[in-house]
Amino acid sequence: MSASIAANEEWPFADLQVEAEDLRGRLNHFRKSLGRFFVDKQELIDLMVVAAIAQEPLLLVGPPGTAKSDLVLKFKDALGLGEDDYFEYMLTRFTEPSEIIGPIDISQLREGRYVRREQGKLPTARLGFLDEIFKSNSAILNILLTIINERKFYQDGKPQPVRLRVLFAATNEVPEQAELAALKDRFCLKIESRSVQDHHFTELIDSGLQSEVYRTLNQKPWVEGHCTLEDVLKANRYLTHTFARRHRAGRGDEQNDRELFFPAEVFDEFRRLIKVLVREHKVFISDRKLVKLYKLFRVRAWLLTGGTVTRDDLRLLAYLGETHREIELLREKVPQLLGLV
């Protein structure tokens, strides 16, 4: 990772504006190329790229053996990230904070300071992957909520920024305990990684065998250099600047981002769908999630078509499920409501 990223991410908007289309091209090449190394996982990869650009955490849901970990590892490799910039861990109820944010520095503890040696742990990584995230205990949950929501953790009672920018998590099942509601709500998008053997039996066998060969021979052909984490972060910075800008219309009037990039008829459809899902299907959608959804719609629209949100971008509503019932319901209902089936 270049020192410039580690130091700051304050690229001037004028420079990003010039580079924006090249960034978009590299990111699209990245997602399409990575999809070649999986069977029927392009939808997941596309969502991973959208979430990474938006810097929103993404939860992969599915039974063991459905490529959740493999997706993240190849995604990390394809971005060219080294071990210093990547952290992964499988959580259990016995996981201790020291395993996630670093052990206590004994030498500093003798001097009365409660400081953790965070190097090589989640706070110093650029991309993190937490497997079985909902099996963690309350101490870990509190730490993760702070890191995800505020991008900081505490050293000797003082907040310290984390370097983490992209977070993926996985779970075999979505629990329904009330104490996990806050963490689940932080994951605006949740997508199923489903078994593909029913419809892609032959491709699965061929692709799986090839993956075994790559692993045994320590080959990584998916590392093609199409884009880097810097490209992802620049795209985020560019879009963040765009969201904040006031765009001049005719006669001196100004338009905000929604007025320029979210057509009124599509916005009305967004509002209608939310009401249907909340009132008729009892899907819980927090105010915070609505705001994050707007950002994700815009990121997807920019990535796939260059800017303006369309009805197709509203497909992201299918990934809001908080329970298995909601996940299954939304997977079928949202495309029907949008007339996209």
C-alpha positions in Angstrom: 0.0 0.0 0.0 1.4 3.4 -0.9 2.4 5.8 1.8 0.1 8.5 0.3 -3.0 6.4 1.2 -1.7 5.7 4.6 -1.1 9.4 5.2 -4.3 10.8 3.9 -7.1 10.3 1.4 -7.6 14.0 0.6 -7.3 14.0 -3.2 -8.4 17.3 -4.8 -11.9 17.1 -6.4 -10.6 18.6 -9.6 -8.1 15.8 -10.0 -10.7 13.2 -9.2 -13.1 14.7 -11.7 -10.5 14.3 -14.5 -9.8 10.7 -13.4 -13.4 9.6 -12.7 -14.2 7.8 -15.9 -10.9 5.9 -15.9 -11.6 4.9 -12.2 -15.0 3.7 -13.2 -13.5 1.7 -16.1 -10.9 0.0 -13.9 -13.5 -0.9 -11.2 -15.9 -2.4 -13.8 -13.0 -4.3 -15.4 -12.1 -5.6 -11.9 -15.6 -6.8 -11.0 -16.2 -8.5 -14.3 -12.7 -10.2 -14.4 -13.1 -11.5 -10.8 -16.4 -13.0 -11.7 -14.7 -15.4 -14.1 -13.2 -17.3 -11.2 -16.5 -18.2 -9.6 -19.7 -20.0 -10.6 -22.8 -17.8 -10.6 -21.4 -15.3 -8.0 -21.3 -12.1 -10.2 -24.2 -10.6 -8.2 -22.3 -11.0 -5.0 -19.1 -9.6 -6.5 -20.9 -6.6 -7.9 -22.4 -5.8 -4.5 -19.0 -6.2 -2.8 -17.6 -3.6 -5.2 -20.5 -1.2 -4.5 -20.2 -1.7 -0.7 -16.4 -1.2 -0.9 -16.7 2.1 -2.9 -19.5 3.3 -0.5 -17.3 2.2 2.5 -20.4 0.4 3.9 -20.0 -3.0 5.5 -21.5 -6.0 3.7 -22.8 -9.2 5.3 -22.5 -12.5 3.3 -25.1 -15.0 4.5 -25.1 -18.7 3.6 -24.3 -22.2 4.7 -20.7 -23.5 4.8 -19.1 -24.4 1.4 -20.8 -21.6 -0.6 -17.6 -19.6 -1.3 -18.1 -16.8 1.2 -14.5 -16.8 2.5 -13.1 -17.5 -1.0 -14.9 -14.5 -2.4 -13.3 -12.2 0.1 -9.9 -13.7 -0.2 -9.8 -13.4 -4.0 -11.3 -9.9 -3.8 -8.4 -9.0 -1.4 -5.8 -10.6 -3.6 -7.2 -9.0 -6.8 -6.9 -5.6 -5.2 -3.2 -6.3 -4.6 -3.5 -6.0 -0.8 -0.7 -7.5 1.3 -1.0 -9.1 4.7 -0.3 -5.8 6.5 -3.4 -4.3 5.0 -5.7 -7.3 5.6 -7.2 -8.8 8.7 -9.5 -11.8 9.0 -10.8 -13.7 12.0 -13.4 -16.3 12.8 -15.3 -15.2 15.9 -16.7 -17.3 18.7 -18.3 -16.4 22.0 -14.9 -17.0 23.6 -13.1 -14.5 21.3 -11.3 -11.8 23.4 -10.8 -8.2 22.4 -7.0 -8.7 22.3 -7.6 -11.1 19.3 -9.4 -8.3 17.3 -7.8 -5.0 18.4 -4.5 -6.2 19.9 -3.1 -7.3 23.2 -2.4 -4.9 26.1 1.1 -3.4 26.0 2.6 -4.7 29.2 5.4 -2.1 29.3 3.0 0.7 29.1 0.6 -0.9 31.6 3.4 -0.7 34.1 3.4 3.0 33.6 -0.3 3.2 34.2 -1.4 3.4 30.6 -4.0 1.0 29.1 -2.7 0.8 25.5 -3.1 -2.0 23.0 -0.6 -3.1 20.4 -2.9 -2.8 17.5 -0.5 -3.5 14.6 -1.6 -6.5 12.5 -5.2 -6.4 14.0 -8.5 -4.9 12.7 -7.7 -1.2 13.5 -4.6 -1.1 11.3 -6.1 -3.1 8.3 -7.5 -1.5 5.3 -9.8 -4.4 4.5 -11.2 -6.7 7.1 -13.2 -10.0 7.1 -15.0 -11.2 10.2 -16.4 -14.7 9.8 -19.3 -15.8 12.0 -19.7 -12.3 13.3 -22.8 -12.9 15.3 -21.2 -15.5 17.4 -19.1 -12.9 19.2 -19.7 -11.8 22.8 -20.9 -8.5 24.1 -17.4 -7.0 24.6 -16.5 -7.7 20.9 -19.9 -6.4 19.7 -19.4 -3.1 21.5 -15.9 -2.7 19.9 -17.3 -3.6 16.4 -20.2 -1.1 16.7 -17.7 1.7 17.5 -15.4 0.7 14.7 -18.1 0.4 12.1 -20.2 3.4 13.0 -17.5 5.9 14.1 -14.3 4.4 12.6 -12.5 4.6 15.9 -11.5 2.5 18.9 -10.2 3.5 22.3 -6.6 3.6 23.5 -6.1 4.5 27.1 -9.6 6.0 27.2 -9.1 8.2 24.2 -10.6 7.7 20.7 -8.2 6.7 18.0 -9.0 6.5 14.2 -8.8 3.2 12.5 -7.4 2.6 9.0 -10.2 0.2 8.1 -12.1 1.2 5.0 -13.7 -2.0 3.7 -15.4 -4.5 5.9 -16.9 -7.8 4.9 -18.5 -10.2 7.4 -20.1 -13.6 7.0 -22.5 -15.8 8.9 -24.0 -19.2 8.3 -27.3 -18.0 9.7 -28.9 -14.7 10.8 -29.8 -14.9 14.5 -32.8 -13.1 15.9 -31.6 -12.2 19.4 -32.5 -8.7 20.4 -29.0 -7.9 21.6 -27.7 -8.3 18.0 -30.2 -5.9 16.4 -27.8 -2.9 16.6 -25.0 -4.8 14.8 -27.3 -6.2 12.2 -28.7 -2.7 11.5 -25.1 -1.5 10.8 -25.0 -3.9 7.9 -27.3 -2.1 5.5 -26.9 -4.8 2.9 -27.0 -8.5 3.4 -26.7 -11.0 0.5 -27.1 -14.7 0.3 -24.3 -16.9 -1.0 -26.3 -19.8 -2.2 -25.4 -23.3 -3.3 -25.0 -23.4 -7.1 -25.0 -27.2 -7.7 -28.7 -27.5 -8.7 -28.3 -25.3 -11.8 -24.5 -25.3 -12.4 -23.4 -28.8 -11.5 -20.9 -29.3 -14.3 -19.4 -25.8 -14.0 -19.1 -26.2 -10.3 -17.1 -29.4 -10.6 -14.8 -28.0 -13.3 -14.3 -24.7 -11.5 -13.8 -26.4 -8.1 -11.1 -28.7 -9.5 -9.3 -25.8 -11.1 -9.4 -23.9 -7.8 -7.8 -26.9 -6.1 -5.0 -26.8 -8.7 -4.4 -23.1 -8.1 -4.3 -23.6 -4.4 -1.9 -26.6 -4.5 0.4 -24.9 -7.0 0.1 -21.5 -5.1 -1.1 -19.7 -8.2 -3.3 -16.7 -8.1 -4.4 -15.9 -11.7 -7.2 -13.6 -10.4 -4.5 -11.1 -9.4 -4.6 -9.3 -12.7 -3.9 -5.7 -11.6 -7.1 -4.2 -13.0 -7.5 -1.8 -10.0 -6.2 -1.2 -6.5 -7.6 -0.2 -3.2 -6.5 3.3 -4.0 -8.9 3.3 -7.0 -11.7 2.2 -4.6 -10.9 5.0 -2.1 -10.6 7.6 -4.9 -14.0 6.6 -6.2 -15.4 7.0 -2.7 -13.8 10.4 -2.3 -15.0 11.6 -5.7 -18.6 10.6 -5.0 -18.5 12.1 -1.6 -17.5 15.4 -3.1 -20.2 15.0 -5.7 -22.9 14.4 -3.0 -22.0 17.6 -1.3 -21.9 19.9 -4.3 -24.6 22.3 -5.3 -25.1 22.1 -9.1 -26.1 25.3 -10.9 -29.3 25.0 -13.0 -31.0 27.6 -15.2 -31.6 31.2 -14.0 -29.1 30.9 -11.2 -31.1 28.1 -9.4 -29.1 25.3 -7.8 -29.8 21.6 -7.5 -28.6 19.2 -4.9 -27.5 15.7 -5.6 -30.9 14.2 -5.3 -32.5 16.7 -7.7 -29.8 16.1 -10.3 -29.1 12.4 -10.1 -32.3 10.8 -8.6 -35.2 11.5 -11.1 -38.5 12.4 -9.4 -40.3 9.3 -10.7 -37.6 7.0 -9.5 -37.5 8.7 -6.1 -41.3 8.4 -5.8 -41.0 4.7 -6.7 -38.3 4.3 -3.9 -40.7 5.9 -1.4 -43.6 3.7 -2.5 -41.5 0.6 -2.2 -40.4 1.5 1.3 -43.9 2.0 2.4 -45.1 -1.3 0.9 -42.2 -3.2 2.5 -42.7 -1.6 5.9 -46.5 -1.5 6.1 -47.5 -4.6 4.2 -44.6 -6.9 4.8 -43.4 -5.6 8.2 -39.8 -5.2 7.1 -37.9 -3.0 9.6 -36.0 -0.2 7.8 -34.4 2.4 10.1 -34.0 6.1 9.2 -30.2 5.5 9.2 -30.6 2.7 6.7 -32.7 4.9 4.3 -29.9 7.5 4.2 -27.3 4.8 3.5 -29.5 3.3 0.8 -29.5 6.6 -1.0 -25.7 6.6 -1.0 -25.6 3.0 -2.2 -28.1 3.7 -5.0 -25.9 6.5 -6.2 -22.7 4.4 -6.0 -24.3 1.6 -8.0 -25.6 4.0 -10.6 -22.3 5.7 -11.0 -20.4 2.4 -11.2 -22.7 0.6 -13.7 -24.2 3.4 -15.8 -22.3 6.6 -15.0 -24.5 8.5 -12.6 -28.3 8.8 -12.7 -30.3 6.4 -10.5 -32.7 4.2 -12.4 -35.4 1.7 -11.3 -32.8 -1.1 -11.8 -30.6 0.4 -9.0 -33.6 0.0 -6.6 -32.8 -3.7 -6.8 -30.6 -3.0 -3.7 -33.8 -3.0 -1.7 -33.7 -6.8 -2.1 -30.7 -6.9 0.3 -32.2 -5.3 3.4 -33.4 -8.4 5.1 -32.8 -8.7 8.9 -34.0 -12.2 9.2 -34.1 -15.3 7.0 -37.8 -14.7 6.4 -37.1 -11.1 5.3 -34.1 -12.2 3.1 -36.2 -14.8 1.3 -39.2 -12.4 1.0 -37.2 -9.5 -0.4 -35.3 -11.7 -2.9 -38.6 -12.5 -4.6 -40.8 -9.5 -3.8 -38.5 -6.6 -4.7 -38.0 -7.6 -8.4 -41.7 -8.3 -8.6 -42.6 -4.8 -7.2 -40.2 -3.2 -9.6 -41.5 -5.2 -12.6 -38.0 -6.5 -13.3 -38.8 -10.2 -13.4 
